[in-house]
Amino acid sequence: MTAPVRVVLAGAHGHGWWHLENLRRLTAAGTVELAGVCDVRPVEGLPDGVAFSGDLAELIGRTGAEAAILCTPIHTHADLAVGALRAGAHLLLEKPPAAAYDDYERIAAAVRETGLACQVGFQSLGSEAVPAVRKLVRDGAIGRVTGIGAAGAWARPYSYYSRVPWAGKRRAGGVDVVDGVLTNPLAHAVATAIAVSGAEVESVEVELYRANAIEADDTSSARLRMDDGTTITVAVSLCADRRHEPYLIVHGETGRIRLTYTEDRVEFGGASATHPRADLLENLAAHIRGGADLLVPLERTAGFMRVLEAVRLAPEPRVIPDAFQEVGAEQRVLPGIAGITAASAERLALYSELGVPWALDAAAPPAPVSVPVPASVSVPVSTPAPAPAAIVPAGAAVTSASGAVTSTSGPATSAAGPVTDSAGSADTAGSVVGLDVGGVRVAEYVIRPRLPVTSSPRPYLHPVRTLSGTVVTEFAPADHVHHLGVSVAVSDLGGGNFWGGRTYVRDRGPAWLGDHGSQHHLAFLRHDPAGFTETLSWRGPGGTEIAREEREVRAVELDGCWALDFSFTLTNLTGAPLAVRSSATKGRAGAGYGGFFWRAPGRATDREVFTEDAEGEERVHGSTAPWLALASPGWTLVFAQRSDPWFVRTAEYPGVGPALAWEKPLVIEDVLARRVVTVVADGRLDRATAAALAEKAMT
């Protein structure tokens, strides 16, 4: 018969009582033997023969304990864990593992030094529901995963934050605690989503809010970018009217899976299955006695610790004004918060991107910054570590087109692959920023669209409207599904197709090459109702970042109309000259497209194009006029820029853009900067009016 594993418990009050009950159960089963308890306060009702001490290392040595359960305040984890490991005990370490990534690494170093095991108390990761979801994904049940959304809304009374001195604190006595909703009460939402993804955390954005009079966040959202391109969002709160079971939605191209991780329940295709869950202490004992694999080894929590580090380094949580709360005698409630977290999981959006009034009303935080985070400790010393994750505390106020919290009904498809919105309206599944002129919504900017890779996914503006509401852009038209309203698109940047569709090959013609790149929103540096400044990452077909862009977009009021002032600065990150090519540079005459590009509505058949001294597509195409007007009976667009020839189409379809590489490649040594200003007017303008508006808009 296998001898039971001798265990000591550090921290027997609070959640420690649950561990005591579990120890009694496993002791009765002969799996473990409770050898001692360590606490700073006496513990009543301990079984006879169980030792007690206030010194964990001493207790381990005196009792000969083989394992220790560490259920103490977050900020004590690192010192006690290292001490317990060096005293010779394997660990069951309660979540979160530590209050800072540096402390996490100290524990990891002690694990390597001693060769002992450290299991982290994320109970949901002991559930067979997680591998069941991963198997469904692996088997292609929902097609390619397009994102994972997590939602959770619990209720916590005022007494929750007064039960211990460190509750709801970011720091205590100058030491990090980080006891916020993302990192402690609903930390399982983060950890489970990462486990379902199976990828490494590449970057993190967080929005921290608080309704209660505490230091830490009680209502927060986060967006994780994984190294395989998957996006994870988490929206959680402790200010609901009651407990709502937290869950994940795994979004796929052809379906979705729901995991209610507190119930180990997986829902897919109309069926629901509840899966068994292993006890983490029992698993640790099996590891010690028989070499069983740990379910939650310390290295499996590296991604979670990167999120915790983002929270730790983020600005102080923004206060939610009392006007948006129901302030009761026992607790504070944010009305509708469960629905808001659900909308986040549906749309993969942060609170500020859902039009939530308290998220928009809160004071804006400092501009987002990037903070390097060490690579996962599971990487051997002799192996080159992956690139550091960028931690970006988000927070610029971002709104949806309507300000309403809505959900999508599921993906549609096009000939080129799945397209979220086949009706041609802005992609409601992505995060949307509105542009206003004098209180009128004139454009919507989709920063995280769901698009097939063959469309070279990128942020875009659509719909763009005149002041009277006439739409002057077109999204994913049947003739060119990769035309996305207004965007920056390059047919060949460093060998990657950032335009979409087929790539032109010299002496062969257009061909599908699997060479599509993508643009990824990183952060807003500034945002107000009239515009924004953002940073974007340009990534080649293999996912390698080749350029970083800073983009500034503003809506400017003019006489009876408005102008879109759009500028971008592209910085070469390759360390070598980066070439911009067009199909024209490869032999296709007149196909010099690439750069800022505006796809106008094709339904306007009576359209014309003209400059200050020419008119018609043949004469205007390739010209270097300072401005160009595309007009129809209902609207006129006047484009102004000073750098490149004009690429123009009116007969086949209406589209205009300056051509970065008209006849020969444009080589970016370091930085490429361009500015295009577009006047958006109702009705058909004459040449003199167009010229005057173009000059005014450029100044």
Disulfide bonds with the S-S distance in Angstrom:
none
